């Protein structure tokens, strides 16, 4: 099990991955006159009959090897046939002198991952592996949008960062990016696609985008910029009874900034807190544990289960803040993912907050980034996490206590906010009445 600090973000650890290729066999072009399906020795093909092509045999035959191929020591039994295929290709294929091992290696890896059926496990080519997690450090240069990979291999916008070049250019949550600078990105890993979109400030990138609920794609040209990342935004005014706080992501400093914002709002007269994680794509696991701990006294925030069935509990670990007593409502929608869903699930299970909005995204996997011997990397799903009561988030999402949806995204946003305010105000008034004995 990885130490907690490493498992809370992408981990770069050396590893190797074997080559996997499609199986093939060598065949002779014609059957013998007896109609036998096997022959002991290779035979030269007879002259072509009139109108018959030599490269389309009527009855292919297996041509046995002079000596059986044996995989070298160290090759796992499961990959012995794979090694045989590679050996045959490199020793007998007509174009063997032109074979490029790197191309076969990457194609083989992608084939394995495609068979896995996990959109969150991706191969990262060496040239793309240089991407660092700049967004976890507070700034990066690019268009300013959080993205994810759909099960069909398409890149989807989870949320543009507010005020970013992507936001100003009209990129919306749920948009699908088909091409980057006229290049189809289907089949690329998440980090490879991100690498093509990111770039130095002042440069431009052309995106072919299908907006959510639309059919025809449109071209959007975005000028890249420096993206400052603020994860805690106060949307209400000082003196308001209800403090509306938007969380855009979960960075290393999010819990501290949120605690400060809540305390300042309470000092200014706020009696209830509205936590808004709509369109929040997630972030650091350690961060969401700290954020949840601002609102919950003790117990589980979540637990995770890895591929061997081992369970790891993540407990409440902070013991300060006025947020433990004040009424809370949480707003989330279909683009609230990952760490956002951990927060929603924990507050629901602890009966700490009412969840208003729409079914969440359903991204409940723990991912790490392993370095490979060729300079590339493997971004893989390490474990799945569960809410304190045992609800699996991956592929399911979380259902709201009060569902508010609409066909129009802007209308849904407005309706959800109004309903959340209504619910929170009722809780605040009920608490005030209880305090006065009414």
Kinemage of the C-alpha trace (Angstrom):
@kinemage 1
@onewidth
@group {chain A} dominant
@subgroup {mainchain}
@vectorlist {calphas} color= white
{ca unk a 1} P 0.000 0.000 0.000
{ca unk a 2} L 1.395 3.406 -0.947
{ca unk a 3} L 1.970 5.970 1.828
{ca unk a 4} L -0.879 8.444 2.208
{ca unk a 5} L 1.023 11.516 0.871
{ca unk a 6} L 1.872 9.676 -2.335
{ca unk a 7} L -1.530 8.155 -2.898
{ca unk a 8} L -3.220 11.540 -2.595
{ca unk a 9} L -1.766 12.679 -5.913
{ca unk a 10} L -0.182 11.268 -9.039
{ca unk a 11} L 2.779 9.034 -8.180
{ca unk a 12} L 5.787 8.570 -10.466
{ca unk a 13} L 7.324 5.164 -9.864
{ca unk a 14} L 9.492 3.198 -12.279
{ca unk a 15} L 7.934 0.146 -13.883
{ca unk a 16} L 8.069 -1.880 -17.091
{ca unk a 17} L 5.397 -3.220 -19.370
{ca unk a 18} L 5.660 -6.201 -21.730
{ca unk a 19} L 4.916 -6.046 -25.449
{ca unk a 20} L 1.595 -7.559 -26.507
{ca unk a 21} L 0.886 -8.262 -30.175
{ca unk a 22} L -1.848 -9.962 -32.169
{ca unk a 23} L -1.332 -13.690 -32.652
{ca unk a 24} L -0.673 -14.899 -36.180
{ca unk a 25} L 0.418 -18.045 -37.981
{ca unk a 26} L 2.290 -18.721 -41.181
{ca unk a 27} L 0.234 -20.535 -43.827
{ca unk a 28} L 1.020 -22.252 -47.090
{ca unk a 29} L -0.874 -21.021 -50.112
{ca unk a 30} L -2.460 -24.309 -51.244
{ca unk a 31} L -3.767 -27.566 -49.783
{ca unk a 32} L -2.164 -30.796 -50.934
{ca unk a 33} L -3.992 -33.117 -53.297
{ca unk a 34} L -5.120 -35.405 -50.504
{ca unk a 35} L -7.050 -32.602 -48.869
{ca unk a 36} L -5.120 -32.980 -45.612
{ca unk a 37} L -5.226 -29.933 -43.406
{ca unk a 38} L -1.604 -30.385 -42.263
{ca unk a 39} L 1.695 -30.928 -44.020
{ca unk a 40} L 5.033 -31.766 -42.517
{ca unk a 41} L 7.237 -29.596 -44.706
{ca unk a 42} L 6.743 -26.196 -46.340
{ca unk a 43} L 6.004 -26.448 -50.048
{ca unk a 44} L 6.606 -23.885 -52.765
{ca unk a 45} L 3.390 -22.510 -54.227
{ca unk a 46} L 2.394 -23.885 -57.647
{ca unk a 47} L 2.142 -21.592 -60.671
{ca unk a 48} L -0.944 -19.447 -60.601
{ca unk a 49} L -3.909 -20.805 -62.475
{ca unk a 50} L -5.576 -18.519 -64.950
{ca unk a 51} L -7.707 -15.971 -63.088
{ca unk a 52} L -6.569 -17.176 -59.634
{ca unk a 53} L -4.622 -14.876 -57.289
{ca unk a 54} L -1.742 -16.427 -55.340
{ca unk a 55} L -2.344 -14.270 -52.250
{ca unk a 56} L -5.857 -15.677 -51.676
{ca unk a 57} L -5.337 -19.405 -51.004
{ca unk a 58} L -8.307 -21.721 -51.195
{ca unk a 59} L -7.222 -23.886 -48.272
{ca unk a 60} L -4.507 -22.383 -46.024
{ca unk a 61} L -2.345 -24.885 -44.198
{ca unk a 62} L -0.367 -24.612 -41.001
{ca unk a 63} L 3.352 -24.709 -41.639
{ca unk a 64} L 5.146 -26.107 -38.584
{ca unk a 65} L 8.418 -24.617 -37.393
{ca unk a 66} L 11.644 -26.564 -37.787
{ca unk a 67} L 12.171 -26.058 -34.057
{ca unk a 68} L 9.566 -24.946 -31.536
{ca unk a 69} L 9.940 -21.444 -30.176
{ca unk a 70} L 10.631 -21.213 -26.497
{ca unk a 71} L 10.249 -17.914 -24.668
{ca unk a 72} L 13.380 -16.730 -22.846
{ca unk a 73} L 13.641 -17.065 -19.094
{ca unk a 74} L 11.765 -14.298 -17.348
{ca unk a 75} L 8.895 -14.074 -19.836
{ca unk a 76} L 5.668 -14.852 -17.917
{ca unk a 77} L 3.774 -17.922 -19.102
{ca unk a 78} L 0.778 -15.715 -19.943
{ca unk a 79} L 2.931 -13.740 -22.402
{ca unk a 80} L 4.795 -16.675 -23.987
{ca unk a 81} L 2.550 -16.676 -27.057
{ca unk a 82} L 2.968 -12.935 -27.349
{ca unk a 83} L 6.729 -13.370 -27.447
{ca unk a 84} L 6.360 -16.079 -30.115
{ca unk a 85} L 4.380 -13.706 -32.321
{ca unk a 86} L 6.983 -10.986 -31.963
{ca unk a 87} L 9.777 -13.469 -32.745
{ca unk a 88} L 8.008 -14.691 -35.893
{ca unk a 89} L 7.329 -11.171 -37.105
{ca unk a 90} L 10.906 -10.033 -36.638
{ca unk a 91} L 12.420 -13.168 -38.168
{ca unk a 92} L 10.048 -14.050 -41.024
{ca unk a 93} L 7.725 -11.211 -42.016
{ca unk a 94} L 8.426 -9.852 -45.485
{ca unk a 95} L 8.737 -6.303 -44.146
{ca unk a 96} L 10.624 -7.201 -40.984
{ca unk a 97} L 13.467 -4.820 -41.790
{ca unk a 98} L 11.014 -1.914 -41.509
{ca unk a 99} L 9.429 -2.892 -38.220
{ca unk a 100} L 9.615 -0.199 -35.540
{ca unk a 101} L 9.624 -1.731 -32.048
{ca unk a 102} L 8.379 1.487 -30.436
{ca unk a 103} L 5.279 1.518 -32.623
{ca unk a 104} L 4.494 -2.115 -31.827
{ca unk a 105} L 5.092 -1.540 -28.131
{ca unk a 106} L 2.664 1.372 -27.914
{ca unk a 107} L 0.050 -0.387 -30.069
{ca unk a 108} L 0.302 -3.455 -27.853
{ca unk a 109} L -0.084 -1.424 -24.674
{ca unk a 110} L -3.124 0.380 -26.048
{ca unk a 111} L -4.636 -2.966 -27.030
{ca unk a 112} L -4.280 -4.253 -23.480
{ca unk a 113} L -5.809 -1.131 -22.004
{ca unk a 114} L -8.688 -1.165 -24.485
{ca unk a 115} L -9.482 -4.744 -23.465
{ca unk a 116} L -9.434 -3.594 -19.834
{ca unk a 117} L -12.438 -1.341 -20.453
{ca unk a 118} L -11.409 1.259 -17.850
{ca unk a 119} L -11.506 4.824 -19.275
{ca unk a 120} L -9.449 6.079 -16.324
{ca unk a 121} L -6.463 3.800 -17.032
{ca unk a 122} L -4.357 5.244 -19.844
{ca unk a 123} L -0.923 4.951 -21.415
{ca unk a 124} L 1.109 8.157 -21.579
{ca unk a 125} L 3.688 8.426 -24.345
{ca unk a 126} L 7.162 9.665 -23.359
{ca unk a 127} L 6.704 13.043 -25.023
{ca unk a 128} L 3.488 13.617 -23.074
{ca unk a 129} L 4.811 12.255 -19.790
{ca unk a 130} L 6.628 15.540 -19.178
{ca unk a 131} L 3.322 17.127 -18.165
{ca unk a 132} L 3.531 17.931 -14.474
{ca unk a 133} L 0.585 18.533 -12.222
{ca unk a 134} L 0.953 22.300 -12.430
{ca unk a 135} L -2.659 22.824 -11.458
{ca unk a 136} L -1.900 21.356 -8.034
{ca unk a 137} L 0.715 24.083 -7.555
{ca unk a 138} L -1.645 26.987 -8.139
{ca unk a 139} L -1.163 28.056 -11.771
{ca unk a 140} L -0.552 26.752 -15.277
{ca unk a 141} L -0.620 27.997 -18.853
{ca unk a 142} L -3.384 26.755 -21.116
{ca unk a 143} L -7.081 27.312 -21.811
{ca unk a 144} L -8.348 26.733 -18.271
{ca unk a 145} L -10.737 23.771 -18.392
{ca unk a 146} L -11.070 20.609 -16.335
{ca unk a 147} L -11.522 17.526 -18.503
{ca unk a 148} L -12.163 13.796 -18.225
{ca unk a 149} L -12.185 10.825 -20.582
{ca unk a 150} L -15.506 9.164 -21.417
{ca unk a 151} L -15.887 5.409 -21.751
{ca unk a 152} L -15.944 5.798 -25.561
{ca unk a 153} L -12.535 7.489 -25.544
{ca unk a 154} L -13.838 10.997 -26.153
{ca unk a 155} L -12.539 13.978 -24.177
{ca unk a 156} L -15.299 15.715 -22.231
{ca unk a 157} L -15.228 19.106 -20.541
{ca unk a 158} L -16.158 18.636 -16.893
{ca unk a 159} L -15.986 22.366 -16.229
{ca unk a 160} L -14.197 25.421 -17.612
{ca unk a 161} L -12.458 27.439 -14.908
{ca unk a 162} L -14.456 30.574 -14.258
{ca unk a 163} L -13.036 33.575 -16.117
{ca unk a 164} L -10.523 31.421 -18.019
{ca unk a 165} L -9.903 31.641 -21.786
{ca unk a 166} L -12.043 28.499 -22.233
{ca unk a 167} L -14.899 30.034 -20.270
{ca unk a 168} L -14.716 33.300 -22.220
{ca unk a 169} L -14.579 31.431 -25.553
{ca unk a 170} L -17.843 29.621 -24.841
{ca unk a 171} L -16.629 26.208 -23.718
{ca unk a 172} L -19.335 24.640 -21.521
{ca unk a 173} L -19.582 21.717 -19.083
{ca unk a 174} L -20.426 18.545 -20.987
{ca unk a 175} L -18.861 19.707 -24.266
{ca unk a 176} L -16.948 17.025 -26.189
{ca unk a 177} L -13.668 17.893 -27.922
{ca unk a 178} L -13.268 15.948 -31.170
{ca unk a 179} L -10.164 17.568 -32.682
{ca unk a 180} L -7.262 19.748 -31.591
{ca unk a 181} L -5.669 21.847 -34.347
{ca unk a 182} L -7.367 19.659 -36.995
{ca unk a 183} L -6.060 16.433 -35.431
{ca unk a 184} L -8.519 13.773 -34.278
{ca unk a 185} L -7.735 12.996 -30.631
{ca unk a 186} L -9.828 9.822 -30.373
{ca unk a 187} L -7.574 7.091 -29.015
{ca unk a 188} L -5.233 9.402 -27.153
{ca unk a 189} L -4.893 9.079 -23.410
{ca unk a 190} L -6.192 11.822 -21.151
{ca unk a 191} L -2.750 13.318 -20.536
{ca unk a 192} L -1.822 13.124 -24.212
{ca unk a 193} L -4.957 15.046 -25.164
{ca unk a 194} L -4.326 17.600 -22.421
{ca unk a 195} L -0.761 18.010 -23.665
{ca unk a 196} L -2.037 18.995 -27.101
{ca unk a 197} L -4.480 21.544 -25.691
{ca unk a 198} L -2.136 23.166 -23.209
{ca unk a 199} L 0.556 25.541 -24.362
{ca unk a 200} L 2.301 28.848 -23.707
{ca unk a 201} L 0.189 31.914 -23.015
{ca unk a 202} L -0.520 34.049 -26.031
{ca unk a 203} L -0.627 31.091 -28.424
{ca unk a 204} L -3.897 29.846 -29.908
{ca unk a 205} L -5.454 26.421 -30.205
{ca unk a 206} L -8.301 25.420 -32.538
{ca unk a 207} L -10.832 23.013 -31.069
{ca unk a 208} L -13.608 21.112 -32.829
{ca unk a 209} L -16.310 20.928 -30.171
{ca unk a 210} L -19.752 19.387 -29.860
{ca unk a 211} L -21.741 21.391 -27.346
{ca unk a 212} L -23.862 19.485 -24.860
{ca unk a 213} L -27.372 18.715 -26.224
{ca unk a 214} L -26.311 19.672 -29.775
{ca unk a 215} L -25.440 17.523 -32.799
{ca unk a 216} L -23.272 19.572 -35.165
{ca unk a 217} L -19.714 20.370 -34.048
{ca unk a 218} L -18.363 23.923 -34.058
{ca unk a 219} L -14.851 25.314 -34.255
{ca unk a 220} L -13.715 27.345 -31.258
{ca unk a 221} L -10.349 29.107 -31.262
{ca unk a 222} L -9.002 29.790 -27.781
{ca unk a 223} L -6.028 31.967 -26.919
{ca unk a 224} L -4.094 30.354 -24.096
{ca unk a 225} L -3.282 32.286 -20.962
{ca unk a 226} L -1.902 31.965 -17.451
{ca unk a 227} L -4.592 30.318 -15.368
{ca unk a 228} L -4.609 31.361 -11.706
{ca unk a 229} L -6.426 28.763 -9.676
{ca unk a 230} L -8.696 29.836 -6.849
{ca unk a 231} L -10.624 26.984 -5.335
{ca unk a 232} L -12.748 28.947 -2.816
{ca unk a 233} L -15.039 31.731 -4.051
{ca unk a 234} L -17.495 33.647 -1.836
{ca unk a 235} L -20.632 34.428 -3.861
{ca unk a 236} L -22.688 36.191 -1.187
{ca unk a 237} L -22.317 39.651 0.317
{ca unk a 238} L -21.047 40.452 3.820
{ca unk a 239} L -24.006 40.548 6.194
{ca unk a 240} L -26.107 38.023 4.253
{ca unk a 241} L -27.784 35.411 6.439
{ca unk a 242} L -26.760 32.694 3.948
{ca unk a 243} L -23.142 32.457 2.827
{ca unk a 244} L -22.875 31.002 -0.685
{ca unk a 245} L -19.395 29.495 -1.121
{ca unk a 246} L -18.324 27.915 -4.397
{ca unk a 247} L -15.600 25.245 -4.421
{ca unk a 248} L -14.073 24.938 -7.894
{ca unk a 249} L -11.518 22.249 -7.054
{ca unk a 250} L -9.713 20.569 -4.167
{ca unk a 251} L -6.144 21.833 -3.906
{ca unk a 252} L -3.662 21.495 -1.058
{ca unk a 253} L -4.776 24.818 0.479
{ca unk a 254} L -8.543 24.506 -0.122
{ca unk a 255} L -9.472 23.431 3.419
{ca unk a 256} L -7.548 26.297 5.018
{ca unk a 257} L -9.063 28.859 2.653
{ca unk a 258} L -12.559 27.450 3.149
{ca unk a 259} L -12.196 27.503 6.948
{ca unk a 260} L -11.103 31.143 6.826
{ca unk a 261} L -13.978 32.079 4.486
{ca unk a 262} L -16.585 30.370 6.669
{ca unk a 263} L -15.305 32.027 9.843
{ca unk a 264} L -15.271 35.461 8.212
{ca unk a 265} L -18.795 34.950 6.872
{ca unk a 266} L -20.010 33.906 10.321
{ca unk a 267} L -18.415 36.988 11.885
{ca unk a 268} L -20.277 39.083 9.277
{ca unk a 269} L -23.604 37.561 10.314
{ca unk a 270} L -24.005 34.409 8.189
{ca unk a 271} L -26.251 31.828 9.876
{ca unk a 272} L -26.082 29.120 7.226
{ca unk a 273} L -23.538 27.863 4.672
{ca unk a 274} L -24.336 26.876 1.083
{ca unk a 275} L -21.455 24.810 -0.323
{ca unk a 276} L -21.588 24.774 -4.129
{ca unk a 277} L -19.577 22.025 -5.858
{ca unk a 278} L -21.434 22.098 -9.171
{ca unk a 279} L -19.056 21.504 -12.095
{ca unk a 280} L -16.247 20.718 -9.641
{ca unk a 281} L -14.097 17.937 -11.183
{ca unk a 282} L -12.332 16.914 -7.971
{ca unk a 283} L -8.704 17.201 -6.933
{ca unk a 284} L -6.538 15.888 -4.106
{ca unk a 285} L -7.857 13.128 -1.905
{ca unk a 286} L -6.094 14.560 1.144
{ca unk a 287} L -7.738 17.924 0.469
{ca unk a 288} L -11.305 16.605 0.423
{ca unk a 289} L -10.648 14.692 3.644
{ca unk a 290} L -9.605 17.988 5.274
{ca unk a 291} L -12.584 19.852 3.794
{ca unk a 292} L -15.065 17.214 4.979
{ca unk a 293} L -13.454 17.300 8.409
{ca unk a 294} L -14.454 20.958 8.767
{ca unk a 295} L -18.095 19.866 8.955
{ca unk a 296} L -18.013 16.442 10.639
{ca unk a 297} L -16.989 15.711 14.237
{ca unk a 298} L -15.535 12.228 13.795
{ca unk a 299} L -15.838 8.957 11.907
{ca unk a 300} L -15.200 8.043 8.283
{ca unk a 301} L -14.889 10.458 5.398
{ca unk a 302} L -14.598 7.555 2.955
{ca unk a 303} L -12.905 4.198 2.548
{ca unk a 304} L -11.173 2.683 -0.452
{ca unk a 305} L -10.756 -0.915 -1.594
{ca unk a 306} L -7.863 -1.933 -3.852
{ca unk a 307} L -7.518 -4.778 -6.339
{ca unk a 308} L -6.603 -7.292 -3.627
{ca unk a 309} L -9.626 -6.398 -1.554
{ca unk a 310} L -7.636 -4.462 1.038
{ca unk a 311} L -9.587 -1.677 2.693
{ca unk a 312} L -8.163 1.680 3.760
{ca unk a 313} L -10.209 3.991 5.958
{ca unk a 314} L -9.921 7.764 5.725
{ca unk a 315} L -10.980 9.305 9.022
{ca unk a 316} L -11.936 12.837 10.040
{ca unk a 317} L -8.683 14.513 11.063
{ca unk a 318} L -9.282 18.209 11.792
{ca unk a 319} L -10.916 19.442 14.958
{ca unk a 320} L -11.498 23.159 14.459
{ca unk a 321} L -13.982 25.505 12.807
{ca unk a 322} L -17.418 26.993 13.278
{ca unk a 323} L -18.659 24.827 10.371
{ca unk a 324} L -19.363 21.914 12.752
{ca unk a 325} L -22.401 23.687 14.177
{ca unk a 326} L -23.796 25.919 11.423
{ca unk a 327} L -26.558 24.602 9.072
{ca unk a 328} L -25.222 23.421 5.706
{ca unk a 329} L -26.758 22.659 2.308
{ca unk a 330} L -24.602 21.275 -0.511
{ca unk a 331} L -25.249 21.908 -4.196
{ca unk a 332} L -23.980 19.419 -6.786
{ca unk a 333} L -24.820 18.374 -10.334
{ca unk a 334} L -23.956 15.867 -13.060
{ca unk a 335} L -20.510 17.447 -13.464
{ca unk a 336} L -19.592 17.198 -9.793
{ca unk a 337} L -16.999 14.447 -9.828
{ca unk a 338} L -14.392 12.575 -7.824
{ca unk a 339} L -13.438 14.529 -4.671
{ca unk a 340} L -16.690 16.511 -4.957
{ca unk a 341} L -18.618 13.263 -4.696
{ca unk a 342} L -16.613 12.221 -1.649
{ca unk a 343} L -17.655 15.451 0.096
{ca unk a 344} L -21.302 15.054 -0.934
{ca unk a 345} L -21.424 11.395 0.102
{ca unk a 346} L -19.803 12.003 3.469
{ca unk a 347} L -22.066 14.925 4.361
{ca unk a 348} L -25.100 12.880 3.308
{ca unk a 349} L -24.090 9.787 5.265
{ca unk a 350} L -23.323 11.798 8.399
{ca unk a 351} L -26.671 13.642 8.084
{ca unk a 352} L -24.661 16.845 8.079
{ca unk a 353} L -26.052 18.492 4.950
{ca unk a 354} L -28.987 18.272 2.550
{ca unk a 355} L -27.885 17.564 -1.035
{ca unk a 356} L -29.792 19.658 -3.589
{ca unk a 357} L -29.260 19.332 -7.348
{ca unk a 358} L -28.733 16.452 -9.772
{ca unk a 359} L -27.160 12.982 -9.823
{ca unk a 360} L -23.388 13.350 -9.643
{ca unk a 361} L -20.835 12.268 -12.254
{ca unk a 362} L -19.850 8.856 -10.869
{ca unk a 363} L -16.041 9.037 -10.830
{ca unk a 364} L -15.061 7.073 -7.744
{ca unk a 365} L -11.639 5.658 -8.543
{ca unk a 366} L -8.227 6.281 -7.015
{ca unk a 367} L -5.652 6.851 -9.756
{ca unk a 368} L -1.861 6.928 -9.687
{ca unk a 369} L 0.710 7.656 -12.380
{ca unk a 370} L 3.522 5.115 -12.749
{ca unk a 371} L 6.660 5.794 -14.744
{ca unk a 372} L 7.679 3.225 -17.388
{ca unk a 373} L 11.097 2.188 -18.577
{ca unk a 374} L 10.622 3.778 -22.014
{ca unk a 375} L 10.108 7.246 -20.534
{ca unk a 376} L 6.335 7.015 -20.768
{ca unk a 377} L 3.846 6.341 -18.022
{ca unk a 378} L 0.771 4.387 -17.030
{ca unk a 379} L -2.073 6.304 -15.413
{ca unk a 380} L -3.977 3.502 -13.726
{ca unk a 381} L -6.904 2.902 -11.430
{ca unk a 382} L -5.482 1.760 -8.106
{ca unk a 383} L -8.660 1.391 -6.044
{ca unk a 384} L -12.328 2.354 -5.771
{ca unk a 385} L -13.690 4.456 -2.972
{ca unk a 386} L -16.939 4.247 -1.068
{ca unk a 387} L -18.973 6.614 1.069
{ca unk a 388} L -18.974 5.978 4.850
{ca unk a 389} L -22.166 3.914 4.541
{ca unk a 390} L -20.678 1.760 1.768
{ca unk a 391} L -22.101 3.341 -1.400
{ca unk a 392} L -19.917 2.752 -4.467
{ca unk a 393} L -19.441 6.019 -6.358
{ca unk a 394} L -17.724 4.658 -9.485
{ca unk a 395} L -20.170 4.384 -12.365
{ca unk a 396} L -23.129 5.197 -10.131
{ca unk a 397} L -22.803 8.732 -8.838
{ca unk a 398} L -24.840 9.956 -5.890
{ca unk a 399} L -28.543 10.790 -5.881
{ca unk a 400} L -29.645 14.134 -4.408
{ca unk a 401} L -31.938 14.427 -1.410
{ca unk a 402} L -33.870 17.026 -3.402
{ca unk a 403} L -33.578 16.690 -7.176
{ca unk a 404} L -33.752 19.838 -9.277
{ca unk a 405} L -33.169 19.421 -13.025
{ca unk a 406} L -34.109 21.199 -16.248
{ca unk a 407} L -33.352 20.732 -19.936
{ca unk a 408} L -31.668 24.123 -20.142
{ca unk a 409} L -28.387 24.234 -18.176
{ca unk a 410} L -28.734 27.875 -17.137
{ca unk a 411} L -32.291 27.350 -16.021
{ca unk a 412} L -31.176 24.326 -13.998
{ca unk a 413} L -28.426 26.369 -12.322
{ca unk a 414} L -30.884 29.069 -11.296
{ca unk a 415} L -33.526 26.638 -10.075
{ca unk a 416} L -31.004 24.630 -8.074
{ca unk a 417} L -29.602 27.708 -6.363
{ca unk a 418} L -33.061 29.012 -5.507
{ca unk a 419} L -34.114 25.653 -4.051
{ca unk a 420} L -30.904 25.328 -2.051
{ca unk a 421} L -31.427 28.801 -0.582
{ca unk a 422} L -35.006 27.903 0.269
{ca unk a 423} L -33.978 24.698 2.063
{ca unk a 424} L -31.109 26.364 3.912
{ca unk a 425} L -33.229 29.321 5.011
{ca unk a 426} L -35.828 26.914 6.406
{ca unk a 427} L -33.109 25.143 8.411
{ca unk a 428} L -31.711 28.446 9.683
{ca unk a 429} L -35.169 29.665 10.744
{ca unk a 430} L -35.911 26.318 12.440
{ca unk a 431} L -32.675 26.521 14.396
{ca unk a 432} L -33.364 30.108 15.388
{ca unk a 433} L -36.874 29.191 16.550
{ca unk a 434} L -35.465 26.302 18.574
{ca unk a 435} L -32.945 28.601 20.200
{ca unk a 436} L -35.634 31.073 21.284
{ca unk a 437} L -37.979 28.319 22.482
{ca unk a 438} L -40.689 29.149 19.924
